[in-house]
Amino acid sequence: MNEGIINIELTRLIAAYIFVLVLLFIVKTRKISREKQIAIATLRMTIQLIVAGYILTYIFENPHPLLTVLIILFMEVFAIRNVFKQVKAALSDQMKRIITISMLSGSLASLLYFNLVVINFSPWYEPRYFIPIAGMIIGNSMTGITLGVKTLLQGFSSEKAKIEGALMLGADPQTAAKPYVDHAFDSAVLPTINNMLGMGIVFLPGMMTGQILSGVSPLLAIEYQIAILLGILGSVSLTVILFILLGYRTFFTKDSRLQD
């Protein structure tokens, strides 16, 4: 097996942007107003990845625990901020605190367990392992909790009358909210489960593909991919259930009435 990886020259990398032009042509032809969004997304993606590449190169060549921790904290802050932006609804300060606590607790607990127990690399702050794994776990947790927040808010908004009816019939807040809490959790973890169902048959994930392209044995790449998928599943589950169990309570007053 060839142990090297083919270098993509600048001219060939630029050639890949033809796919952006294809998309722009399609939306323009179909009169879909997405040209500006596509252009901004492409530009941001390019700049962000180039900057990230230089930063990671420096960190990999100069590993230090403080740098690794700072990068992880930055990723967490950005992810939490992104959740607030994607929800596009007025969130109370209490709800924002719950999202922050859930995101930090669920993703960091899963990340540390995965790194220290499952992979067990040394030193513990080795950025070549810590940062890419953190990116996958934090990113998927961000997506999960975003779906959970949106679904929970939608459920309490659209089914307010049913919840109030259940409370009037004597149900406590936990019982009245259970269908909508369960639905929010199910909606949040379903994309991760669907990815697992199609893995290896419908598509090969990015991490595994990258390792194979770099010359790693497919069997070793599969071991890593199985491990990281289970880590992602655990992180999403923990993050979302923490948010759900704490978040639904903000919709009720201390005397168990549904508030706006």
PyMOL commands that set and color helices and strands:
alter all, ss='L'
color gray80, all
select helices_A, chain A and resi 10-15+18-29+35-61+65-87+93-119+127-158+160-168+173-198+206-213+218-251
alter helices_A, ss='H'
color red, helices_A
deselect
rebuild
show_as cartoon
